[in-house]
Amino acid sequence: MLCSVILSTYNSPEWLEKVLWGYLAQDEADFEIVIADDGSHSETRDLIASYQGQFAHPLVHAWHPDNGFQKTIILNKAILESRSDYLIFSDGDCVARRDFVSTHLGLREKGCFLSGGYHKLPLKLSRDLTRDDIQSGRAFRPAWMWNQGKKRSFKDLRLAAKNAGLAPLFNAVTTTRPSWNGHNASGWKSDIVAVNGFDERMVYGAEDREMGDRLRNIGIRAKQIRYSAICVHLDHARSYVEDEGIAENKKIWDETRQRKTTYTTFGIVKSSASEP
């Protein structure tokens, strides 16, 4: 297969189903989906089972028991369970436009990882989004969103840039620094394994980006694709956000940048020093 799409989720089957609708509409079908499930209840398992057989490759359900926010741990498990040499990462609340997978594949490059973004939808529009809205492409058109009550924003230009032939220009001139964004990023599995995946000490708050800096530190360049690979983000509450955890993450991330760390001993492969 051409790639593995790794989707993180936690007890959001309604949102995850909308995301699966998006991947069923992709213009490139030769990929597998690995769902990195951070301890969801049986509703998510049943949803995944109901979609088995609808994709070119079986859906893989990587799951572990719920023990708080442990996204980095389940992502590392999903990396191990993936069967492709190229990995696209997104979230179970980010609906991919039909060219999302093919765009990542078309822009992939040895010695690089790709850094995309998302376009956030308001809660009502997130809830009202139908399968036909997603698979017809309406859900990614600014004019349609405005008609549904979404406020106009300069950021809406992101949705139209590629069709207008402006995506390469906008990617080049944006002041946003390319980083590893877990909702829209991709890279070679061998590079991710080389830095030992995600640091499992990290909880919510830049837990994805720290690995991106380790990739940079081994010489992997971040390539900006925020105007090329498009997904819309479904709104929801974040009850798992804790100031203490964000502060601890910052310490780990600061150390990675200051010391130019290339490998974490708290990642896919555990050293004796990292074991509790």
ChimeraX commands (.cxc) that place a marker at each C-alpha (Angstrom):
marker #1 position 0.00,0.00,0.00 radius 0.5
marker #1 position 1.10,3.59,-0.54 radius 0.5
marker #1 position 0.75,4.82,3.04 radius 0.5
marker #1 position -0.81,4.38,6.46 radius 0.5
marker #1 position -3.13,7.04,7.87 radius 0.5
marker #1 position -2.94,7.13,11.67 radius 0.5
marker #1 position -5.97,8.72,13.35 radius 0.5
marker #1 position -6.11,9.44,17.08 radius 0.5
marker #1 position -9.48,9.23,18.84 radius 0.5
marker #1 position -11.08,9.08,22.27 radius 0.5
marker #1 position -14.79,8.47,22.95 radius 0.5
marker #1 position -15.99,10.52,19.96 radius 0.5
marker #1 position -17.69,8.00,17.65 radius 0.5
marker #1 position -19.97,10.64,16.08 radius 0.5
marker #1 position -16.98,12.72,15.02 radius 0.5
marker #1 position -14.91,9.67,14.02 radius 0.5
marker #1 position -17.66,8.50,11.69 radius 0.5
marker #1 position -17.66,11.84,9.88 radius 0.5
marker #1 position -13.89,11.51,9.53 radius 0.5
marker #1 position -14.25,8.01,8.04 radius 0.5
marker #1 position -16.74,9.40,5.52 radius 0.5
marker #1 position -14.00,11.76,4.38 radius 0.5
marker #1 position -11.49,8.95,3.88 radius 0.5
marker #1 position -14.04,6.89,1.95 radius 0.5
marker #1 position -14.21,9.79,-0.54 radius 0.5
marker #1 position -10.45,10.11,-1.13 radius 0.5
marker #1 position -9.25,10.26,-4.74 radius 0.5
marker #1 position -6.46,7.83,-3.76 radius 0.5
marker #1 position -7.70,4.61,-2.15 radius 0.5
marker #1 position -4.50,2.58,-1.68 radius 0.5
marker #1 position -3.93,3.33,2.00 radius 0.5
marker #1 position -4.71,1.75,5.34 radius 0.5
marker #1 position -6.20,3.48,8.36 radius 0.5
marker #1 position -4.79,2.75,11.80 radius 0.5
marker #1 position -7.02,4.16,14.54 radius 0.5
marker #1 position -5.01,5.09,17.64 radius 0.5
marker #1 position -7.71,4.78,20.31 radius 0.5
marker #1 position -6.79,6.20,23.72 radius 0.5
marker #1 position -9.20,3.96,25.64 radius 0.5
marker #1 position -12.63,4.58,24.08 radius 0.5
marker #1 position -15.73,2.64,25.13 radius 0.5
marker #1 position -17.35,-0.09,23.03 radius 0.5
marker #1 position -19.24,2.39,20.82 radius 0.5
marker #1 position -16.01,3.26,19.03 radius 0.5
marker #1 position -15.06,-0.40,18.61 radius 0.5
marker #1 position -18.51,-1.15,17.16 radius 0.5
marker #1 position -18.28,1.81,14.77 radius 0.5
marker #1 position -14.91,0.66,13.46 radius 0.5
marker #1 position -16.25,-2.87,12.99 radius 0.5
marker #1 position -19.21,-1.54,10.99 radius 0.5
marker #1 position -16.82,0.10,8.50 radius 0.5
marker #1 position -14.62,-2.95,7.98 radius 0.5
marker #1 position -14.69,-3.99,4.34 radius 0.5
marker #1 position -15.50,-0.52,3.02 radius 0.5
marker #1 position -11.87,0.50,2.49 radius 0.5
marker #1 position -9.21,-0.98,0.23 radius 0.5
marker #1 position -7.40,-2.34,3.31 radius 0.5
marker #1 position -8.70,-3.50,6.71 radius 0.5
marker #1 position -9.13,-0.88,9.42 radius 0.5
marker #1 position -6.62,-1.42,12.22 radius 0.5
marker #1 position -7.83,-0.63,15.75 radius 0.5
marker #1 position -4.93,0.06,18.11 radius 0.5
marker #1 position -6.45,0.37,21.61 radius 0.5
marker #1 position -5.37,0.44,25.23 radius 0.5
marker #1 position -7.34,0.88,28.48 radius 0.5
marker #1 position -8.36,4.40,29.48 radius 0.5
marker #1 position -5.84,5.79,31.94 radius 0.5
marker #1 position -6.16,9.50,31.28 radius 0.5
marker #1 position -4.72,11.39,28.32 radius 0.5
marker #1 position -2.11,9.02,26.85 radius 0.5
marker #1 position -2.21,9.97,23.19 radius 0.5
marker #1 position 1.55,9.63,22.72 radius 0.5
marker #1 position 1.51,6.05,24.03 radius 0.5
marker #1 position -1.26,4.89,21.71 radius 0.5
marker #1 position 0.30,6.71,18.76 radius 0.5
marker #1 position 3.52,4.77,19.29 radius 0.5
marker #1 position 1.52,1.55,19.36 radius 0.5
marker #1 position -0.21,2.57,16.13 radius 0.5
marker #1 position 3.15,3.29,14.48 radius 0.5
marker #1 position 4.25,-0.26,15.29 radius 0.5
marker #1 position 1.01,-1.69,13.91 radius 0.5
marker #1 position 1.19,0.30,10.66 radius 0.5
marker #1 position 2.29,-1.65,7.58 radius 0.5
marker #1 position 3.52,1.08,5.24 radius 0.5
marker #1 position 6.80,2.96,4.96 radius 0.5
marker #1 position 5.04,6.34,4.82 radius 0.5
marker #1 position 2.77,7.59,7.61 radius 0.5
marker #1 position 0.14,10.36,7.56 radius 0.5
marker #1 position -1.09,11.53,10.97 radius 0.5
marker #1 position -4.40,13.22,11.72 radius 0.5
marker #1 position -7.08,13.23,14.39 radius 0.5
marker #1 position -10.49,11.63,14.71 radius 0.5
marker #1 position -12.08,15.08,14.68 radius 0.5
marker #1 position -10.44,16.31,11.46 radius 0.5
marker #1 position -12.35,15.61,8.24 radius 0.5
marker #1 position -10.07,15.29,5.22 radius 0.5
marker #1 position -10.86,16.81,1.85 radius 0.5
marker #1 position -10.93,14.28,-0.99 radius 0.5
marker #1 position -7.38,15.16,-2.11 radius 0.5
marker #1 position -5.84,14.98,1.39 radius 0.5
marker #1 position -4.05,11.63,1.03 radius 0.5
marker #1 position -2.96,12.19,-2.57 radius 0.5
marker #1 position -1.60,15.64,-1.66 radius 0.5
marker #1 position 0.55,14.22,1.13 radius 0.5
marker #1 position 1.79,11.48,-1.20 radius 0.5
marker #1 position 2.47,13.92,-4.03 radius 0.5
marker #1 position 4.50,16.28,-1.82 radius 0.5
marker #1 position 6.42,13.68,0.19 radius 0.5
marker #1 position 10.17,13.91,-0.13 radius 0.5
marker #1 position 13.11,12.04,1.31 radius 0.5
marker #1 position 14.75,13.97,4.11 radius 0.5
marker #1 position 11.52,15.88,4.90 radius 0.5
marker #1 position 8.37,15.71,6.94 radius 0.5
marker #1 position 5.22,17.57,5.87 radius 0.5
marker #1 position 3.49,20.12,8.09 radius 0.5
marker #1 position -0.17,20.97,7.48 radius 0.5
marker #1 position -2.91,22.74,9.39 radius 0.5
marker #1 position -6.68,22.62,9.83 radius 0.5
marker #1 position -9.69,24.86,9.28 radius 0.5
marker #1 position -11.87,25.03,12.39 radius 0.5
marker #1 position -15.65,24.74,12.10 radius 0.5
marker #1 position -18.10,26.12,14.70 radius 0.5
marker #1 position -19.88,23.58,16.89 radius 0.5
marker #1 position -23.29,23.81,15.20 radius 0.5
marker #1 position -21.84,23.30,11.73 radius 0.5
marker #1 position -19.71,20.44,13.06 radius 0.5
marker #1 position -22.82,18.71,14.37 radius 0.5
marker #1 position -24.91,19.40,11.26 radius 0.5
marker #1 position -22.30,18.16,8.78 radius 0.5
marker #1 position -23.74,15.26,6.76 radius 0.5
marker #1 position -22.12,12.47,4.81 radius 0.5
marker #1 position -23.20,14.09,1.56 radius 0.5
marker #1 position -21.76,17.46,2.64 radius 0.5
marker #1 position -18.39,15.79,3.13 radius 0.5
marker #1 position -18.32,13.44,0.16 radius 0.5
marker #1 position -19.70,16.00,-2.30 radius 0.5
marker #1 position -17.00,18.48,-1.22 radius 0.5
marker #1 position -19.45,21.16,-0.01 radius 0.5
marker #1 position -18.00,20.97,3.48 radius 0.5
marker #1 position -14.73,22.45,2.21 radius 0.5
marker #1 position -16.14,25.42,0.27 radius 0.5
marker #1 position -16.08,28.82,1.98 radius 0.5
marker #1 position -19.28,30.08,0.31 radius 0.5
marker #1 position -21.20,27.04,1.52 radius 0.5
marker #1 position -19.87,27.50,5.06 radius 0.5
marker #1 position -20.94,31.15,5.05 radius 0.5
marker #1 position -24.43,30.13,3.96 radius 0.5
marker #1 position -24.53,27.78,6.95 radius 0.5
marker #1 position -23.83,30.67,9.30 radius 0.5
marker #1 position -20.04,30.50,9.68 radius 0.5
marker #1 position -18.45,33.91,10.11 radius 0.5
marker #1 position -16.20,34.99,7.27 radius 0.5
marker #1 position -12.48,34.95,7.99 radius 0.5
marker #1 position -9.25,35.63,6.13 radius 0.5
marker #1 position -8.33,32.05,7.01 radius 0.5
marker #1 position -11.11,30.84,4.68 radius 0.5
marker #1 position -8.69,31.62,1.86 radius 0.5
marker #1 position -6.82,28.47,2.82 radius 0.5
marker #1 position -9.70,26.35,1.50 radius 0.5
marker #1 position -9.60,27.95,-1.95 radius 0.5
marker #1 position -5.85,28.40,-2.40 radius 0.5
marker #1 position -5.09,25.10,-4.11 radius 0.5
marker #1 position -7.88,25.32,-6.69 radius 0.5
marker #1 position -6.78,28.88,-7.46 radius 0.5
marker #1 position -3.20,27.71,-8.03 radius 0.5
marker #1 position -1.96,29.79,-5.10 radius 0.5
marker #1 position -1.06,27.07,-2.59 radius 0.5
marker #1 position 2.69,26.94,-3.40 radius 0.5
marker #1 position 2.96,30.73,-3.09 radius 0.5
marker #1 position 1.03,30.87,0.17 radius 0.5
marker #1 position 3.01,27.95,1.60 radius 0.5
marker #1 position 6.21,29.83,0.77 radius 0.5
marker #1 position 5.23,33.24,2.22 radius 0.5
marker #1 position 3.27,32.23,5.34 radius 0.5
marker #1 position 4.89,33.39,8.57 radius 0.5
marker #1 position 3.68,30.23,10.36 radius 0.5
marker #1 position 6.67,28.04,11.17 radius 0.5
marker #1 position 6.24,24.48,9.85 radius 0.5
marker #1 position 6.09,22.03,12.75 radius 0.5
marker #1 position 4.89,18.50,13.42 radius 0.5
marker #1 position 1.15,19.07,13.87 radius 0.5
marker #1 position -0.60,15.86,14.88 radius 0.5
marker #1 position -3.82,16.83,13.11 radius 0.5
marker #1 position -2.07,17.10,9.72 radius 0.5
marker #1 position 1.49,15.86,9.31 radius 0.5
marker #1 position 3.30,13.06,7.55 radius 0.5
marker #1 position 6.73,11.51,7.33 radius 0.5
marker #1 position 8.73,8.42,6.57 radius 0.5
marker #1 position 8.29,5.66,9.11 radius 0.5
marker #1 position 12.04,5.03,9.18 radius 0.5
marker #1 position 12.67,8.65,10.26 radius 0.5
marker #1 position 10.01,8.48,12.98 radius 0.5
marker #1 position 11.44,5.21,14.28 radius 0.5
marker #1 position 14.94,6.71,14.18 radius 0.5
marker #1 position 13.95,9.33,16.78 radius 0.5
marker #1 position 11.97,6.65,18.71 radius 0.5
marker #1 position 8.53,8.09,18.04 radius 0.5
marker #1 position 6.60,10.22,20.50 radius 0.5
marker #1 position 7.85,10.93,24.02 radius 0.5
marker #1 position 5.35,9.07,26.22 radius 0.5
marker #1 position 5.86,11.42,29.15 radius 0.5
marker #1 position 4.03,14.10,27.18 radius 0.5
marker #1 position 0.36,14.80,27.92 radius 0.5
marker #1 position -1.84,17.42,26.25 radius 0.5
marker #1 position -0.04,20.52,24.97 radius 0.5
marker #1 position 2.51,20.40,22.11 radius 0.5
marker #1 position 2.85,16.65,22.65 radius 0.5
marker #1 position 3.10,16.19,18.86 radius 0.5
marker #1 position 5.49,19.02,18.11 radius 0.5
marker #1 position 8.30,17.83,20.34 radius 0.5
marker #1 position 8.89,14.83,18.08 radius 0.5
marker #1 position 9.09,17.21,15.14 radius 0.5
marker #1 position 12.01,18.98,16.75 radius 0.5
marker #1 position 13.82,15.69,17.24 radius 0.5
marker #1 position 13.27,15.00,13.54 radius 0.5
marker #1 position 14.81,18.38,12.74 radius 0.5
marker #1 position 17.73,17.55,15.00 radius 0.5
marker #1 position 18.62,14.48,12.91 radius 0.5
marker #1 position 18.51,16.60,9.76 radius 0.5
marker #1 position 14.92,16.08,8.60 radius 0.5
marker #1 position 13.54,19.30,7.09 radius 0.5
marker #1 position 9.99,20.49,7.81 radius 0.5
marker #1 position 8.08,21.27,4.60 radius 0.5
marker #1 position 5.10,23.64,4.78 radius 0.5
marker #1 position 1.85,22.33,3.20 radius 0.5
marker #1 position -0.84,24.16,5.20 radius 0.5
marker #1 position -2.42,25.59,2.02 radius 0.5
marker #1 position -2.23,22.30,0.12 radius 0.5
marker #1 position -3.45,19.45,2.38 radius 0.5
marker #1 position -6.85,20.47,3.71 radius 0.5
marker #1 position -8.92,19.15,6.60 radius 0.5
marker #1 position -11.68,20.76,8.64 radius 0.5
marker #1 position -11.68,20.47,12.42 radius 0.5
marker #1 position -14.90,19.55,14.22 radius 0.5
marker #1 position -15.40,21.58,17.38 radius 0.5
marker #1 position -15.59,19.97,20.84 radius 0.5
marker #1 position -14.76,20.53,24.50 radius 0.5
marker #1 position -11.31,19.67,25.89 radius 0.5
marker #1 position -11.85,18.42,29.43 radius 0.5
marker #1 position -8.39,16.83,29.49 radius 0.5
marker #1 position -6.47,20.14,29.43 radius 0.5
marker #1 position -4.43,20.66,32.59 radius 0.5
marker #1 position -2.09,23.57,33.23 radius 0.5
marker #1 position 0.31,21.37,35.20 radius 0.5
marker #1 position 0.67,18.94,32.31 radius 0.5
marker #1 position 1.24,21.74,29.81 radius 0.5
marker #1 position 4.00,23.14,32.01 radius 0.5
marker #1 position 5.68,19.73,32.27 radius 0.5
marker #1 position 5.47,19.28,28.51 radius 0.5
marker #1 position 7.15,22.63,28.03 radius 0.5
marker #1 position 10.10,21.52,30.17 radius 0.5
marker #1 position 10.57,18.40,28.04 radius 0.5
marker #1 position 10.19,20.34,24.79 radius 0.5
marker #1 position 12.57,23.11,25.91 radius 0.5
marker #1 position 15.18,20.49,26.77 radius 0.5
marker #1 position 14.82,18.89,23.34 radius 0.5
marker #1 position 15.43,22.21,21.63 radius 0.5
marker #1 position 18.24,23.36,23.91 radius 0.5
marker #1 position 20.14,20.09,23.86 radius 0.5
marker #1 position 19.36,19.29,20.20 radius 0.5
marker #1 position 18.03,15.93,21.35 radius 0.5
marker #1 position 17.63,13.35,18.58 radius 0.5
marker #1 position 16.20,10.40,20.49 radius 0.5
marker #1 position 13.87,9.87,23.44 radius 0.5
marker #1 position 14.32,6.96,25.82 radius 0.5
marker #1 position 10.60,7.30,26.62 radius 0.5
marker #1 position 9.38,6.38,23.15 radius 0.5
marker #1 position 8.62,3.29,21.08 radius 0.5
marker #1 position 11.61,1.40,22.47 radius 0.5
marker #1 position 11.92,1.73,26.23 radius 0.5
marker #1 position 15.27,1.86,27.95 radius 0.5
marker #1 position 15.67,0.50,31.47 radius 0.5
marker #1 position 16.10,4.08,32.70 radius 0.5
marker #1 position 12.68,5.11,31.36 radius 0.5
marker #1 position 10.71,2.23,32.84 radius 0.5
marker #1 position 8.65,3.09,35.96 radius 0.5
marker link #1:1,2 radius 0.2
marker link #1:2,3 radius 0.2
marker link #1:3,4 radius 0.2
marker link #1:4,5 radius 0.2
marker link #1:5,6 radius 0.2
marker link #1:6,7 radius 0.2
marker link #1:7,8 radius 0.2
marker link #1:8,9 radius 0.2
marker link #1:9,10 radius 0.2
marker link #1:10,11 radius 0.2
marker link #1:11,12 radius 0.2
marker link #1:12,13 radius 0.2
marker link #1:13,14 radius 0.2
marker link #1:14,15 radius 0.2
marker link #1:15,16 radius 0.2
marker link #1:16,17 radius 0.2
marker link #1:17,18 radius 0.2
marker link #1:18,19 radius 0.2
marker link #1:19,20 radius 0.2
marker link #1:20,21 radius 0.2
marker link #1:21,22 radius 0.2
marker link #1:22,23 radius 0.2
marker link #1:23,24 radius 0.2
marker link #1:24,25 radius 0.2
marker link #1:25,26 radius 0.2
marker link #1:26,27 radius 0.2
marker link #1:27,28 radius 0.2
marker link #1:28,29 radius 0.2
marker link #1:29,30 radius 0.2
marker link #1:30,31 radius 0.2
marker link #1:31,32 radius 0.2
marker link #1:32,33 radius 0.2
marker link #1:33,34 radius 0.2
marker link #1:34,35 radius 0.2
marker link #1:35,36 radius 0.2
marker link #1:36,37 radius 0.2
marker link #1:37,38 radius 0.2
marker link #1:38,39 radius 0.2
marker link #1:39,40 radius 0.2
marker link #1:40,41 radius 0.2
marker link #1:41,42 radius 0.2
marker link #1:42,43 radius 0.2
marker link #1:43,44 radius 0.2
marker link #1:44,45 radius 0.2
marker link #1:45,46 radius 0.2
marker link #1:46,47 radius 0.2
marker link #1:47,48 radius 0.2
marker link #1:48,49 radius 0.2
marker link #1:49,50 radius 0.2
marker link #1:50,51 radius 0.2
marker link #1:51,52 radius 0.2
marker link #1:52,53 radius 0.2
marker link #1:53,54 radius 0.2
marker link #1:54,55 radius 0.2
marker link #1:55,56 radius 0.2
marker link #1:56,57 radius 0.2
marker link #1:57,58 radius 0.2
marker link #1:58,59 radius 0.2
marker link #1:59,60 radius 0.2
marker link #1:60,61 radius 0.2
marker link #1:61,62 radius 0.2
marker link #1:62,63 radius 0.2
marker link #1:63,64 radius 0.2
marker link #1:64,65 radius 0.2
marker link #1:65,66 radius 0.2
marker link #1:66,67 radius 0.2
marker link #1:67,68 radius 0.2
marker link #1:68,69 radius 0.2
marker link #1:69,70 radius 0.2
marker link #1:70,71 radius 0.2
marker link #1:71,72 radius 0.2
marker link #1:72,73 radius 0.2
marker link #1:73,74 radius 0.2
marker link #1:74,75 radius 0.2
marker link #1:75,76 radius 0.2
marker link #1:76,77 radius 0.2
marker link #1:77,78 radius 0.2
marker link #1:78,79 radius 0.2
marker link #1:79,80 radius 0.2
marker link #1:80,81 radius 0.2
marker link #1:81,82 radius 0.2
marker link #1:82,83 radius 0.2
marker link #1:83,84 radius 0.2
marker link #1:84,85 radius 0.2
marker link #1:85,86 radius 0.2
marker link #1:86,87 radius 0.2
marker link #1:87,88 radius 0.2
marker link #1:88,89 radius 0.2
marker link #1:89,90 radius 0.2
marker link #1:90,91 radius 0.2
marker link #1:91,92 radius 0.2
marker link #1:92,93 radius 0.2
marker link #1:93,94 radius 0.2
marker link #1:94,95 radius 0.2
marker link #1:95,96 radius 0.2
marker link #1:96,97 radius 0.2
marker link #1:97,98 radius 0.2
marker link #1:98,99 radius 0.2
marker link #1:99,100 radius 0.2
marker link #1:100,101 radius 0.2
marker link #1:101,102 radius 0.2
marker link #1:102,103 radius 0.2
marker link #1:103,104 radius 0.2
marker link #1:104,105 radius 0.2
marker link #1:105,106 radius 0.2
marker link #1:106,107 radius 0.2
marker link #1:107,108 radius 0.2
marker link #1:108,109 radius 0.2
marker link #1:109,110 radius 0.2
marker link #1:110,111 radius 0.2
marker link #1:111,112 radius 0.2
marker link #1:112,113 radius 0.2
marker link #1:113,114 radius 0.2
marker link #1:114,115 radius 0.2
marker link #1:115,116 radius 0.2
marker link #1:116,117 radius 0.2
marker link #1:117,118 radius 0.2
marker link #1:118,119 radius 0.2
marker link #1:119,120 radius 0.2
marker link #1:120,121 radius 0.2
marker link #1:121,122 radius 0.2
marker link #1:122,123 radius 0.2
marker link #1:123,124 radius 0.2
marker link #1:124,125 radius 0.2
marker link #1:125,126 radius 0.2
marker link #1:126,127 radius 0.2
marker link #1:127,128 radius 0.2
marker link #1:128,129 radius 0.2
marker link #1:129,130 radius 0.2
marker link #1:130,131 radius 0.2
marker link #1:131,132 radius 0.2
marker link #1:132,133 radius 0.2
marker link #1:133,134 radius 0.2
marker link #1:134,135 radius 0.2
marker link #1:135,136 radius 0.2
marker link #1:136,137 radius 0.2
marker link #1:137,138 radius 0.2
marker link #1:138,139 radius 0.2
marker link #1:139,140 radius 0.2
marker link #1:140,141 radius 0.2
marker link #1:141,142 radius 0.2
marker link #1:142,143 radius 0.2
marker link #1:143,144 radius 0.2
marker link #1:144,145 radius 0.2
marker link #1:145,146 radius 0.2
marker link #1:146,147 radius 0.2
marker link #1:147,148 radius 0.2
marker link #1:148,149 radius 0.2
marker link #1:149,150 radius 0.2
marker link #1:150,151 radius 0.2
marker link #1:151,152 radius 0.2
marker link #1:152,153 radius 0.2
marker link #1:153,154 radius 0.2
marker link #1:154,155 radius 0.2
marker link #1:155,156 radius 0.2
marker link #1:156,157 radius 0.2
marker link #1:157,158 radius 0.2
marker link #1:158,159 radius 0.2
marker link #1:159,160 radius 0.2
marker link #1:160,161 radius 0.2
marker link #1:161,162 radius 0.2
marker link #1:162,163 radius 0.2
marker link #1:163,164 radius 0.2
marker link #1:164,165 radius 0.2
marker link #1:165,166 radius 0.2
marker link #1:166,167 radius 0.2
marker link #1:167,168 radius 0.2
marker link #1:168,169 radius 0.2
marker link #1:169,170 radius 0.2
marker link #1:170,171 radius 0.2
marker link #1:171,172 radius 0.2
marker link #1:172,173 radius 0.2
marker link #1:173,174 radius 0.2
marker link #1:174,175 radius 0.2
marker link #1:175,176 radius 0.2
marker link #1:176,177 radius 0.2
marker link #1:177,178 radius 0.2
marker link #1:178,179 radius 0.2
marker link #1:179,180 radius 0.2
marker link #1:180,181 radius 0.2
marker link #1:181,182 radius 0.2
marker link #1:182,183 radius 0.2
marker link #1:183,184 radius 0.2
marker link #1:184,185 radius 0.2
marker link #1:185,186 radius 0.2
marker link #1:186,187 radius 0.2
marker link #1:187,188 radius 0.2
marker link #1:188,189 radius 0.2
marker link #1:189,190 radius 0.2
marker link #1:190,191 radius 0.2
marker link #1:191,192 radius 0.2
marker link #1:192,193 radius 0.2
marker link #1:193,194 radius 0.2
marker link #1:194,195 radius 0.2
marker link #1:195,196 radius 0.2
marker link #1:196,197 radius 0.2
marker link #1:197,198 radius 0.2
marker link #1:198,199 radius 0.2
marker link #1:199,200 radius 0.2
marker link #1:200,201 radius 0.2
marker link #1:201,202 radius 0.2
marker link #1:202,203 radius 0.2
marker link #1:203,204 radius 0.2
marker link #1:204,205 radius 0.2
marker link #1:205,206 radius 0.2
marker link #1:206,207 radius 0.2
marker link #1:207,208 radius 0.2
marker link #1:208,209 radius 0.2
marker link #1:209,210 radius 0.2
marker link #1:210,211 radius 0.2
marker link #1:211,212 radius 0.2
marker link #1:212,213 radius 0.2
marker link #1:213,214 radius 0.2
marker link #1:214,215 radius 0.2
marker link #1:215,216 radius 0.2
marker link #1:216,217 radius 0.2
marker link #1:217,218 radius 0.2
marker link #1:218,219 radius 0.2
marker link #1:219,220 radius 0.2
marker link #1:220,221 radius 0.2
marker link #1:221,222 radius 0.2
marker link #1:222,223 radius 0.2
marker link #1:223,224 radius 0.2
marker link #1:224,225 radius 0.2
marker link #1:225,226 radius 0.2
marker link #1:226,227 radius 0.2
marker link #1:227,228 radius 0.2
marker link #1:228,229 radius 0.2
marker link #1:229,230 radius 0.2
marker link #1:230,231 radius 0.2
marker link #1:231,232 radius 0.2
marker link #1:232,233 radius 0.2
marker link #1:233,234 radius 0.2
marker link #1:234,235 radius 0.2
marker link #1:235,236 radius 0.2
marker link #1:236,237 radius 0.2
marker link #1:237,238 radius 0.2
marker link #1:238,239 radius 0.2
marker link #1:239,240 radius 0.2
marker link #1:240,241 radius 0.2
marker link #1:241,242 radius 0.2
marker link #1:242,243 radius 0.2
marker link #1:243,244 radius 0.2
marker link #1:244,245 radius 0.2
marker link #1:245,246 radius 0.2
marker link #1:246,247 radius 0.2
marker link #1:247,248 radius 0.2
marker link #1:248,249 radius 0.2
marker link #1:249,250 radius 0.2
marker link #1:250,251 radius 0.2
marker link #1:251,252 radius 0.2
marker link #1:252,253 radius 0.2
marker link #1:253,254 radius 0.2
marker link #1:254,255 radius 0.2
marker link #1:255,256 radius 0.2
marker link #1:256,257 radius 0.2
marker link #1:257,258 radius 0.2
marker link #1:258,259 radius 0.2
marker link #1:259,260 radius 0.2
marker link #1:260,261 radius 0.2
marker link #1:261,262 radius 0.2
marker link #1:262,263 radius 0.2
marker link #1:263,264 radius 0.2
marker link #1:264,265 radius 0.2
marker link #1:265,266 radius 0.2
marker link #1:266,267 radius 0.2
marker link #1:267,268 radius 0.2
marker link #1:268,269 radius 0.2
marker link #1:269,270 radius 0.2
marker link #1:270,271 radius 0.2
marker link #1:271,272 radius 0.2
marker link #1:272,273 radius 0.2
marker link #1:273,274 radius 0.2
marker link #1:274,275 radius 0.2
marker link #1:275,276 radius 0.2
view
